[in-house]
């Protein structure tokens, strides 16, 4: 081989090495920020054993973050304390699962029904010396949130739910304010349910009704239909909201997104409460058969319509009651089994249906709620009342003590 050819080959190799050297290390990870179109898009098998410290500066990957595909239906995020894992359901189907680290015994993660009330990409703790909480999604005003953090393989936080960094990024892009978050002792999942006592959609009746605009929250104006004159003792408060009005057939935010409603039936208080867009609409007494007996806590959610729009498709998540003997430590996975292979036991709708059968709601209230139902609307049935964390800028928060 001539000296000229050797020199040419050497120059080519040196050029290739130079190109490889200037490619950023983060480029190889950028592919994980984008969603596949079908199937379960991520699954985690075991928590990392090494500690990862976050830099004070924003990582290079931040410039590559993009808006991800929207969910196909209502989103439900379920966290199991015992299993130390998070499961994400889209339109009732599991699309994601990963490990988490929840609160230590001195600072436990609360059990109950929550929703995302605010989001911040680069947040620092207001309680713990400005500790970094990247991709933070707050679920209580007192500081409980989902965020990226260190996962040692067991509960280690001060109440928050720590997520793997790449999982936290994807989840942050997927959710919107109001996304349902359920925290349970054991693993639970949504199942299809049908019951004659569930509300039926009757949107055709809403077009001729007077409507009003409620309070503005997080720069998102919510328009609230008023089905008919106030039906509750707090009539003065309802009339104040009504006088603010403008006409619209549905509650929408500034982006044109339909805002689902939430209904809470509390056995403790013997009342039904309604909210829409984080704003209270009304409340009214209801009758519960055998009020001394527990109902349990059940979250019914409208997935959408079926049978040509004539019926609503509902799912329910029934929460087991807290057991004082349940250990805080996560369950050990059976040898040879990874996290994706462990699924919760088959769920039953028996208790949820039994709870519905005991609740008697006035027919005019049923009619009013039926006119406002949209996909993502929910009915929470619980022995508990609204938590003190439930405020004018939150959905219902029900903590199971």
N, C-alpha and C positions, 0 to 999 in steps of 0.2 A: 504494500500500500504506500502511495507516495506521501511525502511530507505535507503536500498541499491538502490531500484528502483527510489526513489525520488532524490537521489544523482546523479544517472545516467542521469535522465531527465534534471536535472539542468545543468549538465556538457555539455549536447548536446546543450541546448539553449544558453549557454554562448559561445560555439564555433561558432554557427551560427551568433550570434550578432557580434562576432569579425570579421568574414569574411565580413559581410555587411559593417562594419566600414572602411575596408581598400580598398573597391572598389572606384576608383576615380569618382568624381562627373561628370567629362566630359564623362564617358563611356556611360551614358544614352543619350548623344547627338550625339555620333559618328555615329549612324545609319543614321542620316540625311545627312551625307556626301556622301552617295552612291545612285546611280540612279536606279529607277525602270526601267524595260525594255520597258514599253508601256505607252502611254497616257501622259497627262499633269503631269509633275513630281513635280511641286510645285506651290502653289498659296498663295498669302498673302491677307488678308482681311482688315486689318487696321494697320496703323503705331503704333509702340510702344509709349506709353506716358511717359515712364521713360527714363532718360538719362543713357547711358551705357558708361563707361570710359574704354579705352583700356590700358592694362598694358604695361609697357616698355619691359617686357620679352615676349617671344613667348609663346602663350597658349599651354596647353598640347595637344590640338586637332591637332596641327600642325604635330605631329609625326604620326598621323593617316591619314593625307591627302594622297590620292592616285589618280592616273590618272583615270578620269572618262570615260565612254563610249563616243566614237566619235559621232558627229552628223551624221545624215543620208544623209544630203545634205548641200547646202549653208546655212550659219547661218546669220540671220538678227536680230539686236537688235534695237528696236524702243522705244523711250522715249517720253512721252507726258508731256509737262510742265503743262498744265492746269489740267490734271488728276493726276499729280504727281505719275506716275507709269511707269514701264518698262515692255515691252512684248518681249519675245524671240521666234523667228520663226525658225524652222528647216525644210528645204526643202519646205518652204511656209506654214507650219502648226504651229499653236501656241503650244508651249511646256511648257512655263513658264510665270508667271506674278507676279509682286510684286510691293509694294510701293517704292517710292524714295523721296529724298529731293534734290531739285535743287537750283540754285543760287538766291540770294536775288536781289531786284531791282538795288542796287548799283553795284553788281557783277553778272550780269545775266549769265545763261547758254546759250551759243550760239546755234542758230537754224541752221540746215543744214545737210549736208552729211559728215560723218566722217568714220574712221575705227580705229581699235586697232593698234597703231604703236609701242607700247612696253608694257611689263608687268613686274611687280615686286611684289613679295609676301609680303615683309616687307619694305614698302617705307615710307619715311618721307618727308613732304612738304619742298621744297626749297624756298618757298615764305612766309610761315606763321609759323615761329619759330619752324620748325621741327615737325609740327603736324603729328600724325600718320595717314597713309593712307594704311591700310592693304588691301591686294589683289587688288593692284592698276593696272588699265588698262588705259594707257594714250591714248587720242585721238587727242591732239594737243601738239605741242612742247612748247607752252606758258603755259602749266600747267593744262589744263582741262582733267579730268580723271574720270573713274568710280572706286569707292572704297567703302569699308565697312565704315560705320559711323553712327552718331546719326540721327534718323528720328523723328523729333518732330511732323510731320503731315502737314508741310507746307514748302515752300522754305526757306532754312536756310544756304546754303553753300556759298562759294565765287566763284561759277561757276561750281564746280565739281558736279557729280551725285553721291550722297550718296546712298548706298545699305544696306539692312539688312545684318548682318554678315554671316548667313548661306547661303543666296542667293549669296553674293559676292564670297564666297568660291566655290560654285558650278559653277557659271558663269566663274570664273577664270580658273577652270580646263577644262571647255568645250571649250573655245575660243582658237583661234590661232591668231597670228599676222596677220592682214589684215581683220579680221572679221568686217563686215559692221555695223556701228552704225548710226542711223538716229534720229535726235532730232527735234521734231515738236511741234508747239503750241498745236495742238489738236491730238487726238488719230487717228492713221492711221494704215493700214495693207497692206501686199502684196496681190495682186489678180492676177489671171491668165490673160494673155494677148496674143493676136495673131495679127500680123500686117505684111503685105508684105514688109515693110521697115525695119523690124528687120533683123539683120545679120543672115545668115545661115551658119552652120558649114560645112567646106570643108577640113577636116584634111588630106584627101588622097593626096592633092596637096602639102603638106608641106614636104613630105619625100625627094623630089629631090631638095630642096632649100638649098642654103648655109646658115649657121647659125653662130651665134657668142655668146660669153659670155659677159654679161654686168658687171656692178660694183657689188661688194660684199657688202651686207648690213646685219648687225647683224649676221655675220659669216655664212650667207646663200648665197652661190653662185648661181646666177640666169643665166641660159642659154637662150638666146633670139634668136629665129629664125629671119632671114632677108628674107622677102618674095621676094623682088626684089630690084633694085637700088632705092636710096632715092627718095621720091616723094614730098618732102617738101623743103621749102626755107632753113631750117637748115641742109643742106646736110653735111656740114663739121662735125658737131657734131655726126651725124649718122655714118659717115664713120669711125670716131675715135672709136666708139663702135664696129663697124663691125670688125675692125682689131684686136680686142682682142680675137677673136673667137676660139671656138671649136665646133665640130659637135654634134647636138642633134635634135630630132624631136619635142621636147616639152621643155618648161621651167620648170625646177624642182629645188627644194631646196636640201640641203645636206641630208635630210631624204628621198628623193625620191618622195616627194609630188609635184603634178603638181601645178604650180603657175598660178592662174587666171589672166586675163588681165582686165584693166579698160579703158573705153573710155568716154571722156567728150566732149559734144557739147555745146559750149557757145554762146548764142545769142549776148551777150554783145561784145564779141571779134570777132564773125563771124568765129570761128575756131573749129576744132576738134583736141583733144589731146589724145594720147594713152600712157598708162603706163603698165608695167608688173613687178611684184615683187618689187614695190615701185621705179622702175627705169623708167625714161622717154624713150619712144621709138621714137616717132615722133609726129609732129603736121602738120596740113594742113588747108588751108581755105575751108570753106563750104558755100553754098548758102542757105539762109533762106528766104522763101517767107514772104512778109509783115514783114520785120525786125523790124518795129516800134511797132508791137503788141507783147504782152507777150506770152511766151511759157509755163511758169510755171517751176517747178522743179520736175522731174520724174526720179526715179531710176529703170531701167530695169535690171533684173538679170536672167542669165541662170541657171535653176534648174537642167537641164540634158536633155537627148534625149528622144524621144518618137517615136512611130510608127516604131519600129525596128531600131531606130537610124537615120531614114531619116529626122526627124525634131527635132528642139530644143523646149524645154518647157521653156517659159519665164513667169516671174511675174513682176509686176510693183508696186511701192509705189509712189503715187502722193502726194506731199506736199502742203498743203494750204499756201497761202501767209500770212505773218505776218500782223495782224490787230492791229492798235494802240489802239483800244478800247477793245481788249481782256484782261481780268484781269489776273494778275499773280497768284492770289490765286487759289488753286485747287478747282475743282467742288465739291459741297457737294453731297454725294451719297444719293439717295432716301431712305426713311425709309424702313428698312427690306431688303435692297439690299446689298449684299456684292460685293467686287471688281470683283470676278470671274464671276458674273452675268451681269456685265455691259460690253457690247460689242460695238465697234464703228458702226456707221451707215454703211449700205451697200455701198461699194466703187464702183466707176464707172471708166471704162477705157476710157471714151469718150475724156477727155482732153488729156490724154497721147497719144491716137491714133491721135488726131488732131495735137499735137506737132510733132509727127513723120512724118505726111503727109506734113509738111511744110519744112522739112529738105532735101536738095539735097547733097548727098555725091558722089564724083567722083567714078566711077566704079572700078578703080584700087585700090582705098583705101578700098572700100567694100570687094574686093577680098582678099586683104592683111589681113584685120581684120578677115575675115571669116576663114582663115587658122589657126588662133591662138586661136580660141574660145575653152574654156573648161567650165565645170560646175563651177559656181561661178563667171564667167566673168560678167561684168556689163557695161551698157551704161547709163550714166547720162546725161540727157538733162536739161539745166537750162538757165534762163535768166542771171545768174551770171557767172563770170569766176572763175578760181582757186583762192582760198583764198591765202593770203600771208603765211598762215600756210602750204601750199603745198610746200614740199621741196624734196630733192633728196632721203630722207629716209621715205617718207610717200606715201600713196595712194592720190588720189585727195581729197582735202578738199574744200567743197563748202559751204560757210557761207551765210545765207540769212539775209541781213541787213535790 
